[in-house]
Amino acid sequence: MKITVIGTGYVGLVTGTCLAEVGNDVLCMDVDANKINTLKQGGIPIYEPGLEDMVKRNVAAGRLRFTTDVAESAKHGVIQFIAVGTPPDEDGSADLQYVVAAAHAIGQHMQEYKVIVDKSTVPVGTADKVRAAVQEELDKRGIQSLPRPQAGEGGGEGTLFSVTSNPEFLKEGAAVEDFMRPDRIVLGSDDTRAIEMMRSLYAPFNRNHDRLIVMDIKSAELTKYAANAMLATRISFMNELALLAEKMGADIEHVRHGIGSDPRIGYHFLYAGCGYGGSCFPKDVQAMQRSAKEYGCELGILNAVEVANECQKEVLLDKITARFGDDLTGKNIALWGLAFKPNTDDMRDAPSRVLIKGLWARGATVTAYDPVAMHETQRIFGDDPRLKLTDTPMAALQGADALAIVTEWKMFRAPDFAVIKAMLKTPVIFDGRNMYEPKDVRATGLEYFAIGRL
């Protein structure tokens, strides 16, 4: 099947590559010429385990191509995925300008029936905006009918095009696996023809049991936001419990095991830490609150989730100043981890950024290491002399007064605590991800401050 994917960011590139992997003819379009040139030369603009090799394999096989030509992309795929960015606007709402622009481009150049798929995370009602934008362009062209593909007869939206919602549920760091082996495929549509085409497209990913969940468009649009909001809520809930546990003298890890063993609760997203970040949870929680206000609703729980998370990003800094004092002039703090989570170079809304700026504001310098986010760190902070990046985790400890752990990379799980103690000026670890058993670390003579641990 011929597929077009508009946008070669995280969602678009993973979607296009995985669809090509199962034999589809995929054309990915982006207006960013530098990004497209990078992809054509065999590189990828993001870090995602397994993705680069898959891109190269499918490009070599001729199943995956890249272009900046808007007309070519609109003409290529009978199914047109819109996977462009929806960054938060100043008021917290999702900025839909790129989604609507993509819809206009499709309408300007399409020459046959299309299934237009909203893959970007978009608020309820976006499908209506996409439909209106495409129809506006067809009206300008005086188009009243278009050729349809041969398979079957459909209905729903007449002979010109269909708009469907197909939200993504990809975890950064595991996106390829999530796409190739999905736990659910949500499809919002009222067009039987479009549904059948999408069902056929997803058949290779849907063989063991039917994972396709078909619903109306607005329910599908809301489902994506609801999923991320629920996960963010679990994180903030556990983070607040961890702070309470510290006050009470309880251990949040014991509490996690106690409540997670209840199958109604489960263990997922119950880990206390120094806050969530990334491209999804922060902006989706904000966008859902903004959308609710447009309908006259106040989502008090989500407001509390956001406030709790912003406070949690300050917890490591609070622990550091409680130990060393508010004036950190002359202190150097080593940071392990800069990305908002492991297996990604994404630093959007990362807790590390809050910690670095907080340390600088109090006079400290920072020496940091991350396995893959170093270039992104340089892009964000430039050549600020208050930040030094090292080639290894242990090199970051050289001359440091203390160690703060911000990202739970696997390579940090079993360090030599005796070496850490010998290298640090003050033998103290501030663990923002609860990676170690407190008693084991303290037995080596290190001071150890975690989140909600005894």
Buried (B, 14 or more C-beta within 10 A) or exposed (E): BBBBBBBBBBBBBBBBBBBBBBEBBBBBBBBBEEBBEBBEEEEBBBBBBBBBEBBBBBBEEEBBBBBBEBBBBBBBBBBBBBBBBBEBBEEBBBBBEBBBBBBBBBBBBBEEBBBBBBBBBBBBBBBEBBBEBBBBBBEEEEBEEBEBBEEEEBEBBEEBBBBBBBBBBBBBBBBBBBBBEBEEBBBBBBBBBBBBBBBEBBEBBBEEEEBBEBBEBBBBBBBBBEBBBEBBBBBBBBBBBBBEBBEEEBBBBEBBEEBBEEEEEEEEBBBBBBBBBBBBBBBBBBBBBBBBBEEEEEBEEBBBBBEBBBBBBBBBBEBBBEBBEEEBEEBBBBBBBBBBBBBBBBBBBBBBBBBBBBBBEBEBBBBBBBBBBBEBBEEBBEEEEBBBBBEEBBBBBBEBBBBBBBBBBEEBEEBEBEEBBEBBEBBBBBBBBBBBEBEEBBEBEBBBBBBBBE
